[in-house]
């Protein structure tokens, strides 16, 4: 069984100056962070144009560091680690999921377009869906729907109310909230 370690390194150090007037004149330092995953089972692939490094591990499992926003400084890797270097205010996805390198590759256009967090179920291991279709069906022999309200496409808040019985059949009223 392989173990994986996860590290953050601050690459640029800086000194805080205690004089307020000097601080306002000194530009804010750029602080970079190195994010490193360590393992003895990496078989890495680097993609500098799309800002990520990925490695198939074993048994249909993949891990990756994917830069999504901020200043990207590069990726590096070998058989023991994969690294991503970016500014400290950057957004990076740490991915460990089922699949292979193609699982990560298929998400890159959505991440680059800054739409990954806006899809209904942002995921690396499961298909992305643009809509979640929910079908509700009641199939009971002893129930009757007594309302005539119809619901079109879209989101609805519904009230389902038991309004009585007719012999051995329950009567349900379904209406919009």
ABEGO torsion letter per residue (X at the ends): XBBBBBBBBBABBBBBBABAAAAAABBBBBBBBBBBBBBAABBBBBBAAAGBBBBBBBGGBBBBBBBABEBBAEBBBBAABBBBBBBAABBBBBBBBBEBAAAAAAAAAAAAAGAAAABABBBAABBBBABBBBBBBBBBAABBBABABBBBBEBBBBBBBBAEBBEABBBBBBBBX
